[in-house]
Amino acid sequence: MGVAIWRAWRTGPAARPLVAGYFGQLVFNALWSVLFFGLKQPAWALVDIVGLLGLLGWMQIGLWRTDRLAGILWLPYVLWVGFATVLNATIVRLN
């Protein structure tokens, strides 16, 4: 994740929204852990992770357009959060 955003950041001022998105996704990611594990609120965690996944998808497109290698490096994170979203939704549905 860090290398991907660094590669985008090197491309210049046009990558500023991606850098801001990077820090935004860190907040979403940390908040998910607090909601899911700390507060034991999987429904609210699902709301958070869906927002996170949307932000990551937007960043995936931007990183791919800015620097192909950055886009490739970002993809496993997007896939992992997609998988975690399915798990979170399943837990909400079963409870």
HELIX and SHEET records of a PDB file:
HELIX    1   1 GLY A    2  TRP A    9  1                                   8    
HELIX    2   2 PRO A   13  ALA A   15  5                                   3    
HELIX    3   3 ARG A   16  SER A   33  1                                  18    
HELIX    4   4 VAL A   34  GLY A   38  3                                   5    
HELIX    5   5 PRO A   42  THR A   66  1                                  25    
HELIX    6   6 ARG A   68  LEU A   94  1                                  27    
END                                                                             
